Amino acid sequence: MDIALELVSLVIAWYSERLAAEENAQTPDVARIAELDAAQEACAGDLERVRRAGPEELAQIVADYRERYRSLSGL
């Protein structure tokens, strides 16, 4: 469960950084802010899912968030 929590938290942090940057931009993109905020909220919901998940669901969350983080961060 610790790995799943860490991966979801990393993705939430990525969205937080992008949200802050967009909100502080000279001309913030309101649509982008809404998109980032919605994605971050979905991740927050997944944190709760991690806490209730069984082994198979945890493995899927880890795989999903590992790929998502790699995609978002360009790794």
PDB file of N, CA, C and O in Angstrom:
ATOM      1  N   MET A   1       0.817  -1.187   0.000  1.00  0.00           N
ATOM      2  CA  MET A   1       0.000   0.000   0.000  1.00  0.00           C
ATOM      3  C   MET A   1       0.862   1.254   0.000  1.00  0.00           C
ATOM      4  O   MET A   1       0.472   2.268  -0.578  1.00  0.00           O
ATOM      5  N   ASP A   2       2.026   1.204   0.637  1.00  0.00           N
ATOM      6  CA  ASP A   2       2.889   2.380   0.711  1.00  0.00           C
ATOM      7  C   ASP A   2       3.317   2.873  -0.668  1.00  0.00           C
ATOM      8  O   ASP A   2       3.355   4.079  -0.913  1.00  0.00           O
ATOM      9  N   ILE A   3       3.636   1.957  -1.558  1.00  0.00           N
ATOM     10  CA  ILE A   3       4.062   2.348  -2.908  1.00  0.00           C
ATOM     11  C   ILE A   3       2.909   3.026  -3.637  1.00  0.00           C
ATOM     12  O   ILE A   3       3.109   4.045  -4.298  1.00  0.00           O
ATOM     13  N   ALA A   4       1.715   2.476  -3.525  1.00  0.00           N
ATOM     14  CA  ALA A   4       0.546   3.072  -4.177  1.00  0.00           C
ATOM     15  C   ALA A   4       0.300   4.475  -3.632  1.00  0.00           C
ATOM     16  O   ALA A   4       0.066   5.402  -4.408  1.00  0.00           O
ATOM     17  N   LEU A   5       0.349   4.645  -2.326  1.00  0.00           N
ATOM     18  CA  LEU A   5       0.152   5.972  -1.730  1.00  0.00           C
ATOM     19  C   LEU A   5       1.213   6.958  -2.207  1.00  0.00           C
ATOM     20  O   LEU A   5       0.908   8.116  -2.494  1.00  0.00           O
ATOM     21  N   GLU A   6       2.441   6.503  -2.291  1.00  0.00           N
ATOM     22  CA  GLU A   6       3.519   7.378  -2.744  1.00  0.00           C
ATOM     23  C   GLU A   6       3.336   7.784  -4.209  1.00  0.00           C
ATOM     24  O   GLU A   6       3.518   8.951  -4.556  1.00  0.00           O
ATOM     25  N   LEU A   7       2.981   6.841  -5.053  1.00  0.00           N
ATOM     26  CA  LEU A   7       2.788   7.160  -6.466  1.00  0.00           C
ATOM     27  C   LEU A   7       1.625   8.121  -6.681  1.00  0.00           C
ATOM     28  O   LEU A   7       1.739   9.072  -7.455  1.00  0.00           O
ATOM     29  N   VAL A   8       0.519   7.880  -6.005  1.00  0.00           N
ATOM     30  CA  VAL A   8      -0.624   8.789  -6.137  1.00  0.00           C
ATOM     31  C   VAL A   8      -0.231  10.170  -5.615  1.00  0.00           C
ATOM     32  O   VAL A   8      -0.596  11.183  -6.212  1.00  0.00           O
ATOM     33  N   SER A   9       0.499  10.216  -4.524  1.00  0.00           N
ATOM     34  CA  SER A   9       0.952  11.498  -3.963  1.00  0.00           C
ATOM     35  C   SER A   9       1.895  12.227  -4.913  1.00  0.00           C
ATOM     36  O   SER A   9       1.839  13.453  -5.010  1.00  0.00           O
ATOM     37  N   LEU A  10       2.748  11.506  -5.607  1.00  0.00           N
ATOM     38  CA  LEU A  10       3.639  12.127  -6.594  1.00  0.00           C
ATOM     39  C   LEU A  10       2.842  12.768  -7.731  1.00  0.00           C
ATOM     40  O   LEU A  10       3.165  13.867  -8.182  1.00  0.00           O
ATOM     41  N   VAL A  11       1.817  12.082  -8.181  1.00  0.00           N
ATOM     42  CA  VAL A  11       0.991  12.630  -9.261  1.00  0.00           C
ATOM     43  C   VAL A  11       0.222  13.851  -8.758  1.00  0.00           C
ATOM     44  O   VAL A  11       0.105  14.843  -9.478  1.00  0.00           O
ATOM     45  N   ILE A  12      -0.297  13.792  -7.545  1.00  0.00           N
ATOM     46  CA  ILE A  12      -0.987  14.950  -6.964  1.00  0.00           C
ATOM     47  C   ILE A  12      -0.023  16.131  -6.874  1.00  0.00           C
ATOM     48  O   ILE A  12      -0.398  17.263  -7.180  1.00  0.00           O
ATOM     49  N   ALA A  13       1.201  15.876  -6.460  1.00  0.00           N
ATOM     50  CA  ALA A  13       2.204  16.948  -6.370  1.00  0.00           C
ATOM     51  C   ALA A  13       2.498  17.542  -7.741  1.00  0.00           C
ATOM     52  O   ALA A  13       2.671  18.754  -7.870  1.00  0.00           O
ATOM     53  N   TRP A  14       2.556  16.695  -8.766  1.00  0.00           N
ATOM     54  CA  TRP A  14       2.785  17.196 -10.129  1.00  0.00           C
ATOM     55  C   TRP A  14       1.669  18.157 -10.520  1.00  0.00           C
ATOM     56  O   TRP A  14       1.928  19.243 -11.038  1.00  0.00           O
ATOM     57  N   TYR A  15       0.420  17.748 -10.267  1.00  0.00           N
ATOM     58  CA  TYR A  15      -0.703  18.623 -10.586  1.00  0.00           C
ATOM     59  C   TYR A  15      -0.657  19.910  -9.756  1.00  0.00           C
ATOM     60  O   TYR A  15      -0.974  20.985 -10.266  1.00  0.00           O
ATOM     61  N   SER A  16      -0.272  19.811  -8.501  1.00  0.00           N
ATOM     62  CA  SER A  16      -0.174  21.002  -7.640  1.00  0.00           C
ATOM     63  C   SER A  16       0.820  22.007  -8.203  1.00  0.00           C
ATOM     64  O   SER A  16       0.557  23.209  -8.234  1.00  0.00           O
ATOM     65  N   GLU A  17       1.963  21.500  -8.648  1.00  0.00           N
ATOM     66  CA  GLU A  17       2.981  22.383  -9.231  1.00  0.00           C
ATOM     67  C   GLU A  17       2.455  23.064 -10.482  1.00  0.00           C
ATOM     68  O   GLU A  17       2.653  24.265 -10.667  1.00  0.00           O
ATOM     69  N   ARG A  18       1.790  22.309 -11.338  1.00  0.00           N
ATOM     70  CA  ARG A  18       1.258  22.885 -12.578  1.00  0.00           C
ATOM     71  C   ARG A  18       0.139  23.876 -12.297  1.00  0.00           C
ATOM     72  O   ARG A  18       0.033  24.910 -12.957  1.00  0.00           O
ATOM     73  N   LEU A  19      -0.695  23.553 -11.311  1.00  0.00           N
ATOM     74  CA  LEU A  19      -1.760  24.480 -10.920  1.00  0.00           C
ATOM     75  C   LEU A  19      -1.181  25.803 -10.426  1.00  0.00           C
ATOM     76  O   LEU A  19      -1.633  26.877 -10.825  1.00  0.00           O
ATOM     77  N   ALA A  20      -0.193  25.717  -9.566  1.00  0.00           N
ATOM     78  CA  ALA A  20       0.430  26.936  -9.034  1.00  0.00           C
ATOM     79  C   ALA A  20       1.038  27.765 -10.154  1.00  0.00           C
ATOM     80  O   ALA A  20       0.881  28.985 -10.186  1.00  0.00           O
ATOM     81  N   ALA A  21       1.723  27.111 -11.061  1.00  0.00           N
ATOM     82  CA  ALA A  21       2.349  27.824 -12.176  1.00  0.00           C
ATOM     83  C   ALA A  21       1.287  28.491 -13.049  1.00  0.00           C
ATOM     84  O   ALA A  21       1.451  29.638 -13.464  1.00  0.00           O
ATOM     85  N   GLU A  22       0.211  27.780 -13.323  1.00  0.00           N
ATOM     86  CA  GLU A  22      -0.838  28.339 -14.185  1.00  0.00           C
ATOM     87  C   GLU A  22      -1.561  29.488 -13.486  1.00  0.00           C
ATOM     88  O   GLU A  22      -1.864  30.505 -14.109  1.00  0.00           O
ATOM     89  N   GLU A  23      -1.833  29.327 -12.200  1.00  0.00           N
ATOM     90  CA  GLU A  23      -2.519  30.381 -11.447  1.00  0.00           C
ATOM     91  C   GLU A  23      -1.670  31.639 -11.325  1.00  0.00           C
ATOM     92  O   GLU A  23      -2.201  32.745 -11.233  1.00  0.00           O
ATOM     93  N   ASN A  24      -0.355  31.470 -11.323  1.00  0.00           N
ATOM     94  CA  ASN A  24       0.554  32.609 -11.193  1.00  0.00           C
ATOM     95  C   ASN A  24       1.031  33.155 -12.533  1.00  0.00           C
ATOM     96  O   ASN A  24       1.814  34.103 -12.578  1.00  0.00           O
ATOM     97  N   ALA A  25       0.566  32.564 -13.608  1.00  0.00           N
ATOM     98  CA  ALA A  25       0.952  33.038 -14.939  1.00  0.00           C
ATOM     99  C   ALA A  25       0.385  34.440 -15.163  1.00  0.00           C
ATOM    100  O   ALA A  25      -0.616  34.831 -14.562  1.00  0.00           O
ATOM    101  N   GLN A  26       1.046  35.172 -16.033  1.00  0.00           N
ATOM    102  CA  GLN A  26       0.581  36.527 -16.338  1.00  0.00           C
ATOM    103  C   GLN A  26      -0.866  36.511 -16.850  1.00  0.00           C
ATOM    104  O   GLN A  26      -1.677  37.363 -16.487  1.00  0.00           O
ATOM    105  N   THR A  27      -1.164  35.537 -17.689  1.00  0.00           N
ATOM    106  CA  THR A  27      -2.526  35.355 -18.194  1.00  0.00           C
ATOM    107  C   THR A  27      -2.934  33.906 -17.932  1.00  0.00           C
ATOM    108  O   THR A  27      -2.761  33.043 -18.793  1.00  0.00           O
ATOM    109  N   PRO A  28      -3.477  33.640 -16.741  1.00  0.00           N
ATOM    110  CA  PRO A  28      -3.853  32.256 -16.420  1.00  0.00           C
ATOM    111  C   PRO A  28      -4.900  31.714 -17.388  1.00  0.00           C
ATOM    112  O   PRO A  28      -5.831  32.416 -17.785  1.00  0.00           O
ATOM    113  N   ASP A  29      -4.725  30.460 -17.753  1.00  0.00           N
ATOM    114  CA  ASP A  29      -5.672  29.766 -18.622  1.00  0.00           C
ATOM    115  C   ASP A  29      -6.710  29.091 -17.713  1.00  0.00           C
ATOM    116  O   ASP A  29      -6.440  28.057 -17.101  1.00  0.00           O
ATOM    117  N   VAL A  30      -7.887  29.693 -17.640  1.00  0.00           N
ATOM    118  CA  VAL A  30      -8.931  29.218 -16.738  1.00  0.00           C
ATOM    119  C   VAL A  30      -9.344  27.780 -17.063  1.00  0.00           C
ATOM    120  O   VAL A  30      -9.586  26.983 -16.157  1.00  0.00           O
ATOM    121  N   ALA A  31      -9.422  27.454 -18.333  1.00  0.00           N
ATOM    122  CA  ALA A  31      -9.794  26.090 -18.728  1.00  0.00           C
ATOM    123  C   ALA A  31      -8.731  25.093 -18.279  1.00  0.00           C
ATOM    124  O   ALA A  31      -9.060  24.006 -17.803  1.00  0.00           O
ATOM    125  N   ARG A  32      -7.466  25.455 -18.426  1.00  0.00           N
ATOM    126  CA  ARG A  32      -6.367  24.566 -18.005  1.00  0.00           C
ATOM    127  C   ARG A  32      -6.385  24.394 -16.490  1.00  0.00           C
ATOM    128  O   ARG A  32      -6.158  23.295 -15.983  1.00  0.00           O
ATOM    129  N   ILE A  33      -6.654  25.473 -15.776  1.00  0.00           N
ATOM    130  CA  ILE A  33      -6.736  25.383 -14.313  1.00  0.00           C
ATOM    131  C   ILE A  33      -7.848  24.423 -13.916  1.00  0.00           C
ATOM    132  O   ILE A  33      -7.660  23.590 -13.029  1.00  0.00           O
ATOM    133  N   ALA A  34      -8.997  24.530 -14.557  1.00  0.00           N
ATOM    134  CA  ALA A  34     -10.113  23.630 -14.256  1.00  0.00           C
ATOM    135  C   ALA A  34      -9.752  22.182 -14.567  1.00  0.00           C
ATOM    136  O   ALA A  34     -10.090  21.274 -13.808  1.00  0.00           O
ATOM    137  N   GLU A  35      -9.060  21.971 -15.689  1.00  0.00           N
ATOM    138  CA  GLU A  35      -8.644  20.622 -16.082  1.00  0.00           C
ATOM    139  C   GLU A  35      -7.668  20.032 -15.056  1.00  0.00           C
ATOM    140  O   GLU A  35      -7.823  18.887 -14.633  1.00  0.00           O
ATOM    141  N   LEU A  36      -6.675  20.814 -14.666  1.00  0.00           N
ATOM    142  CA  LEU A  36      -5.695  20.350 -13.688  1.00  0.00           C
ATOM    143  C   LEU A  36      -6.346  20.094 -12.337  1.00  0.00           C
ATOM    144  O   LEU A  36      -6.036  19.108 -11.669  1.00  0.00           O
ATOM    145  N   ASP A  37      -7.248  20.983 -11.936  1.00  0.00           N
ATOM    146  CA  ASP A  37      -7.933  20.840 -10.656  1.00  0.00           C
ATOM    147  C   ASP A  37      -8.784  19.572 -10.635  1.00  0.00           C
ATOM    148  O   ASP A  37      -8.788  18.844  -9.642  1.00  0.00           O
ATOM    149  N   ALA A  38      -9.500  19.307 -11.721  1.00  0.00           N
ATOM    150  CA  ALA A  38     -10.330  18.098 -11.794  1.00  0.00           C
ATOM    151  C   ALA A  38      -9.471  16.834 -11.729  1.00  0.00           C
ATOM    152  O   ALA A  38      -9.829  15.865 -11.058  1.00  0.00           O
ATOM    153  N   ALA A  39      -8.352  16.852 -12.421  1.00  0.00           N
ATOM    154  CA  ALA A  39      -7.451  15.690 -12.401  1.00  0.00           C
ATOM    155  C   ALA A  39      -6.885  15.473 -11.001  1.00  0.00           C
ATOM    156  O   ALA A  39      -6.773  14.341 -10.532  1.00  0.00           O
ATOM    157  N   GLN A  40      -6.532  16.567 -10.348  1.00  0.00           N
ATOM    158  CA  GLN A  40      -6.000  16.463  -8.989  1.00  0.00           C
ATOM    159  C   GLN A  40      -7.060  15.930  -8.022  1.00  0.00           C
ATOM    160  O   GLN A  40      -6.758  15.112  -7.153  1.00  0.00           O
ATOM    161  N   GLU A  41      -8.285  16.390  -8.176  1.00  0.00           N
ATOM    162  CA  GLU A  41      -9.381  15.902  -7.327  1.00  0.00           C
ATOM    163  C   GLU A  41      -9.618  14.400  -7.532  1.00  0.00           C
ATOM    164  O   GLU A  41      -9.876  13.668  -6.577  1.00  0.00           O
ATOM    165  N   ALA A  42      -9.528  13.958  -8.778  1.00  0.00           N
ATOM    166  CA  ALA A  42      -9.691  12.531  -9.060  1.00  0.00           C
ATOM    167  C   ALA A  42      -8.602  11.717  -8.364  1.00  0.00           C
ATOM    168  O   ALA A  42      -8.858  10.634  -7.837  1.00  0.00           O
ATOM    169  N   CYS A  43      -7.391  12.254  -8.371  1.00  0.00           N
ATOM    170  CA  CYS A  43      -6.285  11.574  -7.690  1.00  0.00           C
ATOM    171  C   CYS A  43      -6.533  11.509  -6.185  1.00  0.00           C
ATOM    172  O   CYS A  43      -6.250  10.496  -5.545  1.00  0.00           O
ATOM    173  N   ALA A  44      -7.059  12.585  -5.630  1.00  0.00           N
ATOM    174  CA  ALA A  44      -7.366  12.599  -4.195  1.00  0.00           C
ATOM    175  C   ALA A  44      -8.382  11.493  -3.872  1.00  0.00           C
ATOM    176  O   ALA A  44      -8.286  10.835  -2.836  1.00  0.00           O
ATOM    177  N   GLY A  45      -9.336  11.303  -4.757  1.00  0.00           N
ATOM    178  CA  GLY A  45     -10.288  10.213  -4.574  1.00  0.00           C
ATOM    179  C   GLY A  45      -9.608   8.858  -4.636  1.00  0.00           C
ATOM    180  O   GLY A  45      -9.998   7.925  -3.935  1.00  0.00           O
ATOM    181  N   ASP A  46      -8.596   8.756  -5.475  1.00  0.00           N
ATOM    182  CA  ASP A  46      -7.855   7.500  -5.575  1.00  0.00           C
ATOM    183  C   ASP A  46      -7.041   7.216  -4.315  1.00  0.00           C
ATOM    184  O   ASP A  46      -6.770   6.057  -4.004  1.00  0.00           O
ATOM    185  N   LEU A  47      -6.654   8.249  -3.596  1.00  0.00           N
ATOM    186  CA  LEU A  47      -5.976   8.011  -2.310  1.00  0.00           C
ATOM    187  C   LEU A  47      -6.892   7.224  -1.378  1.00  0.00           C
ATOM    188  O   LEU A  47      -6.446   6.312  -0.682  1.00  0.00           O
ATOM    189  N   GLU A  48      -8.153   7.576  -1.368  1.00  0.00           N
ATOM    190  CA  GLU A  48      -9.117   6.840  -0.556  1.00  0.00           C
ATOM    191  C   GLU A  48      -9.301   5.418  -1.074  1.00  0.00           C
ATOM    192  O   GLU A  48      -9.437   4.479  -0.290  1.00  0.00           O
ATOM    193  N   ARG A  49      -9.305   5.264  -2.389  1.00  0.00           N
ATOM    194  CA  ARG A  49      -9.406   3.930  -2.999  1.00  0.00           C
ATOM    195  C   ARG A  49      -8.251   3.043  -2.556  1.00  0.00           C
ATOM    196  O   ARG A  49      -8.440   1.860  -2.274  1.00  0.00           O
ATOM    197  N   VAL A  50      -7.043   3.625  -2.496  1.00  0.00           N
ATOM    198  CA  VAL A  50      -5.855   2.861  -2.092  1.00  0.00           C
ATOM    199  C   VAL A  50      -6.057   2.295  -0.694  1.00  0.00           C
ATOM    200  O   VAL A  50      -5.703   1.146  -0.431  1.00  0.00           O
ATOM    201  N   ARG A  51      -6.609   3.076   0.181  1.00  0.00           N
ATOM    202  CA  ARG A  51      -6.775   2.655   1.573  1.00  0.00           C
ATOM    203  C   ARG A  51      -7.758   1.494   1.730  1.00  0.00           C
ATOM    204  O   ARG A  51      -7.687   0.742   2.702  1.00  0.00           O
ATOM    205  N   ARG A  52      -8.678   1.353   0.769  1.00  0.00           N
ATOM    206  CA  ARG A  52      -9.682   0.286   0.835  1.00  0.00           C
ATOM    207  C   ARG A  52      -9.395  -0.879  -0.100  1.00  0.00           C
ATOM    208  O   ARG A  52     -10.073  -1.905  -0.035  1.00  0.00           O
ATOM    209  N   ALA A  53      -8.413  -0.735  -0.957  1.00  0.00           N
ATOM    210  CA  ALA A  53      -8.179  -1.704  -2.030  1.00  0.00           C
ATOM    211  C   ALA A  53      -7.591  -3.017  -1.523  1.00  0.00           C
ATOM    212  O   ALA A  53      -6.825  -3.066  -0.561  1.00  0.00           O
ATOM    213  N   GLY A  54      -7.988  -4.067  -2.217  1.00  0.00           N
ATOM    214  CA  GLY A  54      -7.382  -5.371  -1.992  1.00  0.00           C
ATOM    215  C   GLY A  54      -6.105  -5.473  -2.813  1.00  0.00           C
ATOM    216  O   GLY A  54      -5.761  -4.542  -3.542  1.00  0.00           O
ATOM    217  N   PRO A  55      -5.403  -6.590  -2.703  1.00  0.00           N
ATOM    218  CA  PRO A  55      -4.112  -6.747  -3.382  1.00  0.00           C
ATOM    219  C   PRO A  55      -4.156  -6.559  -4.895  1.00  0.00           C
ATOM    220  O   PRO A  55      -3.269  -5.923  -5.465  1.00  0.00           O
ATOM    221  N   GLU A  56      -5.172  -7.104  -5.545  1.00  0.00           N
ATOM    222  CA  GLU A  56      -5.246  -6.975  -7.010  1.00  0.00           C
ATOM    223  C   GLU A  56      -5.500  -5.532  -7.433  1.00  0.00           C
ATOM    224  O   GLU A  56      -4.877  -5.033  -8.370  1.00  0.00           O
ATOM    225  N   GLU A  57      -6.412  -4.873  -6.739  1.00  0.00           N
ATOM    226  CA  GLU A  57      -6.701  -3.476  -7.077  1.00  0.00           C
ATOM    227  C   GLU A  57      -5.490  -2.589  -6.777  1.00  0.00           C
ATOM    228  O   GLU A  57      -5.198  -1.661  -7.532  1.00  0.00           O
ATOM    229  N   LEU A  58      -4.791  -2.872  -5.683  1.00  0.00           N
ATOM    230  CA  LEU A  58      -3.574  -2.110  -5.367  1.00  0.00           C
ATOM    231  C   LEU A  58      -2.537  -2.258  -6.475  1.00  0.00           C
ATOM    232  O   LEU A  58      -1.904  -1.281  -6.876  1.00  0.00           O
ATOM    233  N   ALA A  59      -2.367  -3.470  -6.961  1.00  0.00           N
ATOM    234  CA  ALA A  59      -1.406  -3.705  -8.039  1.00  0.00           C
ATOM    235  C   ALA A  59      -1.788  -2.909  -9.280  1.00  0.00           C
ATOM    236  O   ALA A  59      -0.917  -2.370  -9.963  1.00  0.00           O
ATOM    237  N   GLN A  60      -3.079  -2.831  -9.577  1.00  0.00           N
ATOM    238  CA  GLN A  60      -3.536  -2.070 -10.739  1.00  0.00           C
ATOM    239  C   GLN A  60      -3.328  -0.572 -10.532  1.00  0.00           C
ATOM    240  O   GLN A  60      -2.932   0.133 -11.460  1.00  0.00           O
ATOM    241  N   ILE A  61      -3.590  -0.089  -9.334  1.00  0.00           N
ATOM    242  CA  ILE A  61      -3.376   1.334  -9.028  1.00  0.00           C
ATOM    243  C   ILE A  61      -1.902   1.675  -9.171  1.00  0.00           C
ATOM    244  O   ILE A  61      -1.557   2.707  -9.746  1.00  0.00           O
ATOM    245  N   VAL A  62      -1.034   0.822  -8.657  1.00  0.00           N
ATOM    246  CA  VAL A  62       0.411   1.051  -8.778  1.00  0.00           C
ATOM    247  C   VAL A  62       0.811   1.118 -10.250  1.00  0.00           C
ATOM    248  O   VAL A  62       1.527   2.031 -10.659  1.00  0.00           O
ATOM    249  N   ALA A  63       0.354   0.165 -11.035  1.00  0.00           N
ATOM    250  CA  ALA A  63       0.696   0.153 -12.462  1.00  0.00           C
ATOM    251  C   ALA A  63       0.168   1.404 -13.161  1.00  0.00           C
ATOM    252  O   ALA A  63       0.883   2.031 -13.942  1.00  0.00           O
ATOM    253  N   ASP A  64      -1.085   1.766 -12.880  1.00  0.00           N
ATOM    254  CA  ASP A  64      -1.689   2.939 -13.511  1.00  0.00           C
ATOM    255  C   ASP A  64      -0.945   4.223 -13.140  1.00  0.00           C
ATOM    256  O   ASP A  64      -0.640   5.041 -14.008  1.00  0.00           O
ATOM    257  N   TYR A  65      -0.662   4.393 -11.874  1.00  0.00           N
ATOM    258  CA  TYR A  65      -0.026   5.635 -11.426  1.00  0.00           C
ATOM    259  C   TYR A  65       1.460   5.687 -11.772  1.00  0.00           C
ATOM    260  O   TYR A  65       2.010   6.769 -11.974  1.00  0.00           O
ATOM    261  N   ARG A  66       2.097   4.552 -11.840  1.00  0.00           N
ATOM    262  CA  ARG A  66       3.492   4.541 -12.295  1.00  0.00           C
ATOM    263  C   ARG A  66       3.551   5.055 -13.735  1.00  0.00           C
ATOM    264  O   ARG A  66       4.384   5.899 -14.066  1.00  0.00           O
ATOM    265  N   GLU A  67       2.665   4.541 -14.583  1.00  0.00           N
ATOM    266  CA  GLU A  67       2.626   4.972 -15.976  1.00  0.00           C
ATOM    267  C   GLU A  67       2.196   6.432 -16.097  1.00  0.00           C
ATOM    268  O   GLU A  67       2.758   7.187 -16.890  1.00  0.00           O
ATOM    269  N   ARG A  68       1.219   6.816 -15.323  1.00  0.00           N
ATOM    270  CA  ARG A  68       0.744   8.205 -15.357  1.00  0.00           C
ATOM    271  C   ARG A  68       1.857   9.176 -14.964  1.00  0.00           C
ATOM    272  O   ARG A  68       2.050  10.205 -15.613  1.00  0.00           O
ATOM    273  N   TYR A  69       2.585   8.845 -13.901  1.00  0.00           N
ATOM    274  CA  TYR A  69       3.679   9.719 -13.449  1.00  0.00           C
ATOM    275  C   TYR A  69       4.768   9.804 -14.514  1.00  0.00           C
ATOM    276  O   TYR A  69       5.280  10.886 -14.802  1.00  0.00           O
ATOM    277  N   ARG A  70       5.115   8.674 -15.087  1.00  0.00           N
ATOM    278  CA  ARG A  70       6.130   8.682 -16.154  1.00  0.00           C
ATOM    279  C   ARG A  70       5.680   9.557 -17.320  1.00  0.00           C
ATOM    280  O   ARG A  70       6.465  10.335 -17.862  1.00  0.00           O
ATOM    281  N   SER A  71       4.440   9.426 -17.692  1.00  0.00           N
ATOM    282  CA  SER A  71       3.907  10.207 -18.794  1.00  0.00           C
ATOM    283  C   SER A  71       3.893  11.700 -18.475  1.00  0.00           C
ATOM    284  O   SER A  71       4.306  12.516 -19.299  1.00  0.00           O
ATOM    285  N   LEU A  72       3.425  12.054 -17.296  1.00  0.00           N
ATOM    286  CA  LEU A  72       3.338  13.461 -16.902  1.00  0.00           C
ATOM    287  C   LEU A  72       4.721  14.103 -16.751  1.00  0.00           C
ATOM    288  O   LEU A  72       4.936  15.244 -17.158  1.00  0.00           O
ATOM    289  N   SER A  73       5.641  13.358 -16.167  1.00  0.00           N
ATOM    290  CA  SER A  73       6.953  13.932 -15.867  1.00  0.00           C
ATOM    291  C   SER A  73       7.963  13.782 -17.011  1.00  0.00           C
ATOM    292  O   SER A  73       9.064  14.331 -16.962  1.00  0.00           O
ATOM    293  N   GLY A  74       7.567  13.034 -18.032  1.00  0.00           N
ATOM    294  CA  GLY A  74       8.466  12.865 -19.173  1.00  0.00           C
ATOM    295  C   GLY A  74       9.598  11.887 -18.928  1.00  0.00           C
ATOM    296  O   GLY A  74      10.613  11.925 -19.624  1.00  0.00           O
ATOM    297  N   LEU A  75       9.436  11.017 -17.951  1.00  0.00           N
ATOM    298  CA  LEU A  75      10.484  10.013 -17.665  1.00  0.00           C
ATOM    299  C   LEU A  75      10.325   8.795 -18.539  1.00  0.00           C
ATOM    300  O   LEU A  75      11.113   7.855 -18.436  1.00  0.00           O
TER     301      LEU A  75
END
